[in-house]
Amino acid sequence: MSSLPELQAKIKLARRRFQARPDSRDFAPLADLLREAGQYREALLILDKGLRKFPRYVTGFVIKGRTLNEAGYGELGQEALKKALTLDPQNILALDLLIG
């Protein structure tokens, strides 16, 4: 786990990358860092917007499931992880998070 200053620096860099390429999959690393920082609301907003553009992006659904679980929305988190598994039934991280 990163220290708070390290995490903030990583978020700043990921945000710059995402802003430079808003139509890319760069939303996922930014959302994951925001999740790590406990900024669930912003992470979920970014994930929802990104997954509308990339509806088959397994990693995005795994990050969304993890974020929802950590934010206390376990049922919705499970749905996102199940979506990831419909797209990639062999996804070890989604399976692990789903089984818990």
C-alpha positions in Angstrom: 0.0 0.0 0.0 1.3 3.4 -0.9 1.7 6.3 1.5 -0.8 9.1 1.1 1.6 11.5 -0.7 2.7 8.6 -3.0 -0.9 7.7 -3.7 -1.8 11.4 -4.4 1.1 11.7 -6.8 0.0 8.5 -8.6 -3.6 9.8 -8.8 -2.4 13.1 -10.2 -0.4 11.3 -12.9 -3.2 9.0 -13.8 -5.6 11.9 -14.0 -3.3 13.7 -16.4 -3.1 10.6 -18.6 -6.8 10.1 -18.5 -7.5 13.8 -19.4 -5.0 13.6 -22.3 -6.8 10.5 -23.7 -10.4 10.6 -22.4 -11.6 8.1 -25.0 -9.1 5.4 -23.9 -9.1 2.8 -21.2 -7.0 5.0 -19.0 -10.1 5.5 -16.9 -9.5 2.2 -15.2 -6.1 2.8 -13.5 -7.4 6.2 -12.4 -10.5 4.7 -10.9 -8.5 2.0 -9.2 -6.2 4.5 -7.6 -9.2 6.5 -6.4 -10.6 3.3 -4.9 -7.4 2.8 -3.1 -7.6 6.3 -1.7 -11.2 5.7 -0.5 -12.7 8.1 -3.1 -15.4 5.6 -4.1 -17.9 8.1 -5.5 -15.5 9.6 -8.0 -14.1 6.2 -8.9 -17.6 4.9 -9.6 -18.5 7.9 -11.7 -15.4 7.4 -13.8 -16.0 3.7 -14.1 -19.6 4.1 -15.2 -18.7 6.6 -17.9 -15.7 4.5 -19.1 -17.7 1.2 -19.1 -20.4 2.9 -21.3 -17.6 3.4 -23.9 -16.0 0.0 -23.3 -18.8 -2.3 -22.3 -16.7 -5.5 -22.7 -13.7 -4.2 -20.7 -13.3 -7.0 -18.1 -10.7 -5.1 -16.0 -13.2 -2.2 -15.6 -15.9 -4.5 -14.3 -13.4 -6.1 -11.8 -12.4 -2.6 -10.5 -16.0 -1.6 -10.3 -16.9 -4.7 -8.4 -14.0 -4.2 -6.0 -14.9 -0.5 -5.5 -18.6 -1.3 -4.8 -17.7 -4.0 -2.4 -15.3 -1.7 -0.5 -17.9 1.1 -0.5 -20.4 -1.2 1.2 -22.5 -2.1 -1.9 -21.7 -5.8 -1.9 -24.7 -6.9 -3.9 -23.9 -4.4 -6.7 -20.3 -5.4 -6.4 -21.2 -9.0 -6.9 -23.2 -8.1 -10.1 -20.2 -6.2 -11.5 -17.9 -9.2 -10.8 -20.4 -11.6 -12.4 -20.5 -9.4 -15.5 -16.7 -9.6 -15.6 -17.0 -13.4 -15.5 -19.5 -13.5 -18.3 -17.0 -11.7 -20.4 -14.0 -13.8 -19.2 -15.0 -16.9 -17.3 -11.3 -17.6 -16.4 -10.7 -14.3 -14.7 -8.9 -15.3 -11.5 -9.2 -12.0 -9.7 -13.0 -11.7 -10.4 -13.4 -15.3 -9.2 -11.4 -14.7 -6.1 -13.3 -11.5 -5.3 -16.6 -13.1 -5.9 -15.9 -16.1 -3.7 -14.3 -13.8 -1.1 
